[in-house]
Amino acid sequence: TEPQQAFPQTMFTRVERAGTDAFTDQRYGTTSNQTNVALAWQFLLAHGIQQRVEVAIIDSGFWLDTQGRARGADSDFVPAPAVPVQYDFVQDDSIADGPNAQPCAATNPCFWHGTGAAGVATGIMNNNLGHAGTGSPIATPILLKTNGTRTNRNWAVRTAVAWGAHVVSMSFGGDCNRACRIYDRDHTPLADAVNAGSRIVFVAAAGNGRGTPAAGYDVGDPNFRHPCIEDHVICVGAVQETPSALTPTAFSNFGARVTVFAPTNLTVMSYPQSIGPTGPLPIAQASGPEQPQTFGGTSASTPFVAGVAAMMRAINPNLNSGDVARILAETARPGVGNASRVRASPGSRRRRRVRRPGRGEGAGRRAGRGAARRPAGL
């Protein structure tokens, strides 16, 4: 805030689900995790900054109906009959509905993973529903559904760039052996975008460790977790809550290639459970009754930072991934233990060959039913 600046009371109260006030969330405040997100909201509101920033959520499991509209009574997607911008790279059509078929945390299902990620970054503010996302004053989601394969995700990245996304949130990743690194050297949608002059900001998850219970590990050599350590990527780990709010969670990966650590276990909009009273549910039961949810892991920390990056881009549209990473590193609270080291810039670490897109724009199975945008080449 600026010295001696008076703020209207409305800038200090934002009503979410069940009358809760987003300004009282300890993960957004000046205590606990000390992120100061609520102060950033006040700054944007007080200065009349309304520049919309598009945040691409590359994920799977968006709680939408078959027309691509918000589903349920507690959604933080744009209300129907409006339709969020979206695309399904699994079915190659314009509706990104349906559950996530990929497991999270060993074999546990996470059917609506993308919904949680979208809520953390872009959840609508002050609508008496769900919970405000970190970028809520200015962020608009682009929902890009993928199947977890590298080729599918690269296609989604290229589409996010082609559609003019300002920030890309990637709550996924994996260790990358030698063959994987050779492949990524020659298939570089992230570096291609930057080398072509894009100022898009890429944010990716550091990952949730290994074993039971999960224990974090170094994302660098010999694990080489991608896309976390890729050029031009802001890599995000997860930090604990009170009382050790500046210490990484036990499950969060870490290392010099992690840019910043951010809160996890965040309140989001409602959607059905993936785990029932007796254990994991089958995917056939994915569309059960919706319930208020919290979203966790580094999968939540990543869109948390993506929403913050969106606010930064609203203030200064000329910022790129390196600029955002540098500002985060310079202004973040010093961490404890494995969170005490940050990487100042996710800049280029090796020369890469630019690969030309090879896939044309197919008509799509349900083209025309959702957003009118078409995907980029693969």
VOKOL-631214 format. One record per residue (C-alpha): residue in one letter; residue number from 1; x, y, z. Coordinates in nm, 3 decimals, padded with zeros to 5 digits. Layout:
BEGIN
REC  aa    i        X        Y        Z
REC   A  NUM        X        Y        Z
...
END
This chain:
BEGIN
REC  aa    i        X        Y        Z
REC   T    1   00.000   00.000   00.000
REC   E    2   00.105   00.363  -00.050
REC   P    3   00.172   00.585   00.253
REC   Q    4  -00.132   00.770   00.389
REC   Q    5  -00.354   00.630   00.114
REC   A    6  -00.717   00.573   00.213
REC   F    7  -00.894   00.265   00.079
REC   P    8  -01.272   00.223   00.060
REC   Q    9  -01.409  -00.045   00.291
REC   T   10  -01.513  -00.253  -00.012
REC   M   11  -01.145  -00.308  -00.088
REC   F   12  -01.104  -00.490   00.241
REC   T   13  -01.398  -00.730   00.212
REC   R   14  -01.459  -00.995  -00.053
REC   V   15  -01.743  -01.241   00.008
REC   E   16  -01.696  -01.599  -00.111
REC   R   17  -01.876  -01.928  -00.041
REC   A   18  -02.082  -01.937   00.282
REC   G   19  -02.006  -01.570   00.350
REC   T   20  -01.633  -01.619   00.402
REC   D   21  -01.407  -01.321   00.336
REC   A   22  -01.111  -01.385   00.105
REC   F   23  -00.919  -01.105   00.275
REC   T   24  -00.910  -01.310   00.597
REC   D   25  -00.746  -01.615   00.433
REC   Q   26  -00.413  -01.653   00.613
REC   R   27  -00.246  -01.775   00.292
REC   Y   28  -00.324  -01.440   00.130
REC   G   29  -00.227  -01.216   00.420
REC   T   30   00.069  -01.062   00.600
REC   T   31   00.094  -01.337   00.862
REC   S   32   00.141  -01.714   00.833
REC   N   33   00.275  -01.766   00.478
REC   Q   34   00.314  -01.386   00.446
REC   T   35   00.232  -01.377   00.075
REC   N   36   00.066  -01.030   00.083
REC   V   37  -00.172  -01.135  -00.197
REC   A   38  -00.456  -00.936  -00.038
REC   L   39  -00.236  -00.624  -00.039
REC   A   40  -00.171  -00.679  -00.408
REC   W   41  -00.548  -00.698  -00.467
REC   Q   42  -00.589  -00.367  -00.287
REC   F   43  -00.317  -00.210  -00.500
REC   L   44  -00.484  -00.321  -00.823
REC   L   45  -00.829  -00.208  -00.710
REC   A   46  -00.711   00.127  -00.573
REC   H   47  -00.523   00.210  -00.892
REC   G   48  -00.803   00.103  -01.122
REC   I   49  -00.589  -00.160  -01.296
REC   Q   50  -00.835  -00.364  -01.502
REC   Q   51  -00.611  -00.506  -01.774
REC   R   52  -00.734  -00.863  -01.825
REC   V   53  -00.462  -01.128  -01.818
REC   E   54  -00.529  -01.470  -01.971
REC   V   55  -00.396  -01.763  -01.769
REC   A   56  -00.380  -02.095  -01.953
REC   I   57  -00.443  -02.392  -01.722
REC   I   58  -00.287  -02.695  -01.892
REC   D   59  -00.438  -02.982  -01.699
REC   S   60  -00.724  -03.231  -01.702
REC   G   61  -01.049  -03.266  -01.511
REC   F   62  -01.256  -02.952  -01.560
REC   W   63  -01.597  -02.956  -01.387
REC   L   64  -01.796  -02.842  -01.691
REC   D   65  -02.113  -02.966  -01.858
REC   T   66  -02.123  -03.116  -02.208
REC   Q   67  -02.161  -02.768  -02.355
REC   G   68  -01.845  -02.650  -02.181
REC   R   69  -02.033  -02.433  -01.931
REC   A   70  -01.981  -02.401  -01.555
REC   R   71  -02.128  -02.696  -01.370
REC   G   72  -02.284  -02.708  -01.025
REC   A   73  -02.403  -02.448  -00.777
REC   D   74  -02.063  -02.336  -00.648
REC   S   75  -01.853  -02.279  -00.960
REC   D   76  -01.590  -02.009  -01.000
REC   F   77  -01.590  -02.041  -01.377
REC   V   78  -01.775  -01.771  -01.570
REC   P   79  -02.151  -01.827  -01.513
REC   A   80  -02.360  -01.994  -01.784
REC   P   81  -02.468  -01.928  -02.051
REC   A   82  -02.120  -01.785  -02.103
REC   V   83  -01.851  -02.044  -02.183
REC   P   84  -01.487  -02.033  -02.067
REC   V   85  -01.228  -02.040  -02.343
REC   Q   86  -01.123  -02.406  -02.365
REC   Y   87  -01.001  -02.694  -02.577
REC   D   88  -00.977  -03.072  -02.536
REC   F   89  -00.652  -03.206  -02.681
REC   V   90  -00.750  -03.561  -02.591
REC   Q   91  -01.061  -03.568  -02.810
REC   D   92  -00.943  -03.285  -03.038
REC   D   93  -01.257  -03.078  -02.989
REC   S   94  -01.366  -02.752  -02.835
REC   I   95  -01.524  -02.882  -02.511
REC   A   96  -01.284  -02.956  -02.223
REC   D   97  -01.533  -03.135  -01.996
REC   G   98  -01.485  -03.471  -01.827
REC   P   99  -01.275  -03.616  -01.545
REC   N  100  -00.901  -03.654  -01.528
REC   A  101  -00.806  -04.017  -01.592
REC   Q  102  -00.447  -03.980  -01.464
REC   P  103  -00.380  -04.069  -01.097
REC   C  104  -00.223  -03.834  -00.845
REC   A  105  -00.023  -03.926  -00.535
REC   A  106   00.069  -04.285  -00.628
REC   T  107  -00.251  -04.453  -00.745
REC   N  108  -00.509  -04.216  -00.596
REC   P  109  -00.749  -04.059  -00.847
REC   C  110  -00.790  -03.682  -00.880
REC   F  111  -01.080  -03.655  -01.121
REC   W  112  -01.118  -03.276  -01.112
REC   H  113  -00.755  -03.172  -01.079
REC   G  114  -00.780  -02.901  -01.343
REC   T  115  -01.076  -02.742  -01.167
REC   G  116  -00.873  -02.705  -00.850
REC   A  117  -00.580  -02.552  -01.039
REC   A  118  -00.806  -02.308  -01.223
REC   G  119  -00.975  -02.207  -00.898
REC   V  120  -00.647  -02.129  -00.723
REC   A  121  -00.525  -01.899  -01.003
REC   T  122  -00.844  -01.749  -01.145
REC   G  123  -01.138  -01.819  -00.912
REC   I  124  -01.384  -01.530  -00.940
REC   M  125  -01.374  -01.276  -00.658
REC   N  126  -01.669  -01.152  -00.452
REC   N  127  -01.940  -01.371  -00.611
REC   N  128  -02.056  -01.556  -00.296
REC   L  129  -01.923  -01.879  -00.450
REC   G  130  -01.607  -02.088  -00.419
REC   H  131  -01.304  -01.881  -00.331
REC   A  132  -01.113  -01.596  -00.490
REC   G  133  -00.806  -01.706  -00.685
REC   T  134  -00.478  -01.524  -00.639
REC   G  135  -00.518  -01.351  -00.976
REC   S  136  -00.893  -01.299  -00.937
REC   P  137  -00.908  -00.920  -00.990
REC   I  138  -00.769  -00.946  -01.343
REC   A  139  -00.722  -01.312  -01.448
REC   T  140  -00.929  -01.499  -01.707
REC   P  141  -00.873  -01.876  -01.749
REC   I  142  -00.805  -02.065  -02.069
REC   L  143  -00.883  -02.432  -01.997
REC   L  144  -00.666  -02.673  -02.196
REC   K  145  -00.734  -03.043  -02.134
REC   T  146  -00.452  -03.290  -02.199
REC   N  147  -00.393  -03.662  -02.144
REC   G  148  -00.056  -03.643  -01.973
REC   T  149   00.162  -03.740  -02.270
REC   R  150   00.449  -03.511  -02.363
REC   T  151   00.323  -03.470  -02.720
REC   N  152  -00.025  -03.375  -02.602
REC   R  153   00.105  -03.126  -02.350
REC   N  154   00.343  -02.968  -02.602
REC   W  155   00.048  -02.919  -02.836
REC   A  156  -00.138  -02.745  -02.554
REC   V  157   00.162  -02.520  -02.481
REC   R  158   00.187  -02.417  -02.845
REC   T  159  -00.185  -02.344  -02.849
REC   A  160  -00.161  -02.133  -02.533
REC   V  161   00.110  -01.928  -02.702
REC   A  162  -00.083  -01.900  -03.028
REC   W  163  -00.399  -01.791  -02.845
REC   G  164  -00.214  -01.511  -02.671
REC   A  165  -00.206  -01.642  -02.315
REC   H  166   00.001  -01.422  -02.087
REC   V  167   00.070  -01.688  -01.823
REC   V  168   00.074  -02.070  -01.848
REC   S  169   00.018  -02.279  -01.535
REC   M  170   00.146  -02.639  -01.555
REC   S  171   00.067  -02.848  -01.245
REC   F  172   00.243  -03.155  -01.380
REC   G  173   00.588  -03.292  -01.445
REC   G  174   00.816  -03.591  -01.420
REC   D  175   01.176  -03.700  -01.395
REC   C  176   01.354  -03.692  -01.729
REC   N  177   01.616  -03.955  -01.818
REC   R  178   01.872  -03.918  -02.097
REC   A  179   01.631  -04.022  -02.373
REC   C  180   01.372  -03.782  -02.236
REC   R  181   01.622  -03.495  -02.228
REC   I  182   01.727  -03.564  -02.587
REC   Y  183   01.362  -03.554  -02.690
REC   D  184   01.303  -03.228  -02.501
REC   R  185   01.613  -03.078  -02.659
REC   D  186   01.451  -03.115  -03.000
REC   H  187   01.087  -03.050  -02.900
REC   T  188   01.090  -02.713  -02.730
REC   P  189   00.756  -02.527  -02.726
REC   L  190   00.864  -02.323  -02.425
REC   A  191   01.196  -02.207  -02.569
REC   D  192   01.043  -02.173  -02.915
REC   A  193   00.793  -01.920  -02.781
REC   V  194   01.057  -01.714  -02.603
REC   N  195   01.299  -01.729  -02.897
REC   A  196   01.017  -01.603  -03.120
REC   G  197   00.977  -01.296  -02.899
REC   S  198   00.688  -01.401  -02.673
REC   R  199   00.677  -01.259  -02.321
REC   I  200   00.458  -01.541  -02.197
REC   V  201   00.525  -01.651  -01.837
REC   F  202   00.559  -02.026  -01.779
REC   V  203   00.498  -02.169  -01.430
REC   A  204   00.541  -02.539  -01.342
REC   A  205   00.520  -02.765  -01.038
REC   A  206   00.833  -02.890  -00.862
REC   G  207   00.651  -03.214  -00.779
REC   N  208   00.541  -03.404  -00.471
REC   G  209   00.830  -03.637  -00.395
REC   R  210   00.840  -04.017  -00.383
REC   G  211   00.744  -04.297  -00.149
REC   T  212   00.481  -04.340   00.123
REC   P  213   00.469  -04.099   00.290
REC   A  214   00.604  -03.890   00.003
REC   A  215   00.945  -03.734   00.059
REC   G  216   01.069  -03.449  -00.157
REC   Y  217   01.390  -03.471  -00.361
REC   D  218   01.615  -03.243  -00.565
REC   V  219   01.462  -03.154  -00.903
REC   G  220   01.808  -03.120  -01.061
REC   D  221   02.079  -03.375  -01.138
REC   P  222   02.028  -03.676  -01.148
REC   N  223   01.648  -03.643  -01.160
REC   F  224   01.610  -03.357  -01.411
REC   R  225   01.241  -03.294  -01.347
REC   H  226   01.066  -03.149  -01.651
REC   P  227   00.919  -02.902  -01.726
REC   C  228   01.022  -02.761  -01.386
REC   I  229   01.390  -02.719  -01.480
REC   E  230   01.326  -02.629  -01.843
REC   D  231   01.449  -02.299  -01.980
REC   H  232   01.221  -02.001  -01.911
REC   V  233   01.011  -02.187  -01.652
REC   I  234   00.934  -02.066  -01.300
REC   C  235   00.948  -02.381  -01.086
REC   V  236   00.731  -02.383  -00.772
REC   G  237   00.755  -02.587  -00.453
REC   A  238   00.508  -02.605  -00.163
REC   V  239   00.551  -02.443   00.177
REC   Q  240   00.392  -02.545   00.506
REC   E  241   00.120  -02.362   00.696
REC   T  242   00.138  -02.212   01.045
REC   P  243   00.351  -02.243   01.255
REC   S  244   00.629  -02.339   01.010
REC   A  245   00.498  -02.123   00.729
REC   L  246   00.837  -02.060   00.566
REC   T  247   00.946  -02.427   00.562
REC   P  248   00.884  -02.657   00.265
REC   T  249   00.635  -02.936   00.312
REC   A  250   00.790  -03.279   00.358
REC   F  251   00.655  -03.393   00.021
REC   S  252   00.767  -03.093  -00.184
REC   N  253   01.060  -03.132  -00.417
REC   F  254   01.334  -02.876  -00.380
REC   G  255   01.677  -02.776  -00.508
REC   A  256   01.860  -02.484  -00.664
REC   R  257   01.641  -02.512  -00.974
REC   V  258   01.325  -02.434  -00.774
REC   T  259   01.245  -02.065  -00.813
REC   V  260   01.005  -02.008  -00.525
REC   F  261   00.788  -02.191  -00.271
REC   A  262   00.422  -02.104  -00.226
REC   P  263   00.123  -02.208  -00.010
REC   T  264  -00.076  -02.525  -00.067
REC   N  265  -00.402  -02.680   00.061
REC   L  266  -00.604  -02.389  -00.078
REC   T  267  -00.980  -02.339  -00.067
REC   V  268  -01.141  -02.365  -00.410
REC   M  269  -01.482  -02.410  -00.574
REC   S  270  -01.691  -02.723  -00.517
REC   Y  271  -01.667  -03.039  -00.726
REC   P  272  -01.716  -03.415  -00.663
REC   Q  273  -01.486  -03.620  -00.444
REC   S  274  -01.229  -03.860  -00.587
REC   I  275  -01.185  -04.051  -00.260
REC   G  276  -01.487  -04.207  -00.092
REC   P  277  -01.542  -04.329   00.267
REC   T  278  -01.381  -04.664   00.185
REC   G  279  -01.107  -04.547  -00.050
REC   P  280  -01.048  -04.430  -00.408
REC   L  281  -01.356  -04.414  -00.628
REC   P  282  -01.373  -04.562  -00.980
REC   I  283  -01.384  -04.312  -01.264
REC   A  284  -01.743  -04.421  -01.335
REC   Q  285  -01.837  -04.244  -01.011
REC   A  286  -01.640  -03.927  -01.090
REC   S  287  -01.950  -03.712  -01.137
REC   G  288  -02.100  -03.761  -00.793
REC   P  289  -02.236  -03.491  -00.562
REC   E  290  -02.017  -03.183  -00.551
REC   Q  291  -01.861  -03.077  -00.222
REC   P  292  -01.653  -02.780  -00.104
REC   Q  293  -01.290  -02.859  -00.174
REC   T  294  -00.932  -02.772  -00.086
REC   F  295  -00.662  -02.825  -00.346
REC   G  296  -00.316  -02.936  -00.241
REC   G  297   00.036  -03.039  -00.335
REC   T  298   00.270  -02.841  -00.556
REC   S  299  -00.020  -02.864  -00.802
REC   A  300  -00.185  -02.593  -00.588
REC   S  301   00.130  -02.391  -00.525
REC   T  302   00.188  -02.359  -00.901
REC   P  303  -00.138  -02.180  -00.993
REC   F  304  -00.097  -01.973  -00.676
REC   V  305   00.219  -01.827  -00.832
REC   A  306   00.057  -01.817  -01.177
REC   G  307  -00.215  -01.591  -01.037
REC   V  308   00.045  -01.367  -00.875
REC   A  309   00.234  -01.353  -01.207
REC   A  310  -00.092  -01.251  -01.375
REC   M  311  -00.124  -00.954  -01.139
REC   M  312   00.234  -00.856  -01.217
REC   R  313   00.162  -00.873  -01.590
REC   A  314  -00.149  -00.657  -01.543
REC   I  315   00.069  -00.389  -01.388
REC   N  316   00.353  -00.428  -01.640
REC   P  317   00.263  -00.616  -01.961
REC   N  318   00.629  -00.615  -02.069
REC   L  319   00.740  -00.862  -01.801
REC   N  320   00.852  -01.208  -01.918
REC   S  321   00.928  -01.528  -01.725
REC   G  322   01.277  -01.413  -01.635
REC   D  323   01.152  -01.077  -01.510
REC   V  324   00.877  -01.233  -01.301
REC   A  325   01.118  -01.490  -01.154
REC   R  326   01.368  -01.221  -01.062
REC   I  327   01.103  -01.006  -00.892
REC   L  328   00.968  -01.306  -00.702
REC   A  329   01.318  -01.401  -00.586
REC   E  330   01.398  -01.047  -00.480
REC   T  331   01.074  -00.985  -00.290
REC   A  332   00.990  -01.327  -00.143
REC   R  333   01.044  -01.401   00.225
REC   P  334   01.364  -01.597   00.300
REC   G  335   01.272  -01.960   00.351
REC   V  336   01.393  -02.225   00.592
REC   G  337   01.587  -02.542   00.511
REC   N  338   01.535  -02.656   00.154
REC   A  339   01.347  -02.332   00.079
REC   S  340   01.648  -02.112   00.154
REC   R  341   01.778  -02.123  -00.204
REC   V  342   01.607  -01.971  -00.504
REC   R  343   01.701  -01.945  -00.868
REC   A  344   01.697  -01.581  -00.975
REC   S  345   01.602  -01.634  -01.337
REC   P  346   01.468  -01.923  -01.548
REC   G  347   01.668  -01.807  -01.846
REC   S  348   01.827  -02.010  -02.119
REC   R  349   02.084  -02.267  -02.009
REC   R  350   02.168  -02.417  -02.346
REC   R  351   02.118  -02.352  -02.714
REC   R  352   01.819  -02.529  -02.862
REC   R  353   01.708  -02.603  -03.210
REC   V  354   01.371  -02.449  -03.299
REC   R  355   01.129  -02.712  -03.423
REC   R  356   00.863  -02.617  -03.676
REC   P  357   00.505  -02.717  -03.590
REC   G  358   00.406  -03.030  -03.778
REC   R  359   00.036  -03.076  -03.717
REC   G  360  -00.236  -02.883  -03.892
REC   E  361  -00.563  -02.759  -03.750
REC   G  362  -00.812  -03.047  -03.752
REC   A  363  -01.183  -02.973  -03.764
REC   G  364  -01.242  -03.124  -03.422
REC   R  365  -01.511  -03.366  -03.307
REC   R  366  -01.735  -03.097  -03.157
REC   A  367  -01.595  -02.784  -03.322
REC   G  368  -01.810  -02.477  -03.281
REC   R  369  -01.983  -02.578  -02.958
REC   G  370  -01.732  -02.403  -02.732
REC   A  371  -01.492  -02.114  -02.776
REC   A  372  -01.431  -02.029  -03.141
REC   R  373  -01.054  -02.048  -03.115
REC   R  374  -00.868  -02.324  -03.294
REC   P  375  -00.561  -02.509  -03.161
REC   A  376  -00.213  -02.441  -03.286
REC   G  377  -00.002  -02.688  -03.477
REC   L  378   00.157  -02.962  -03.270
END
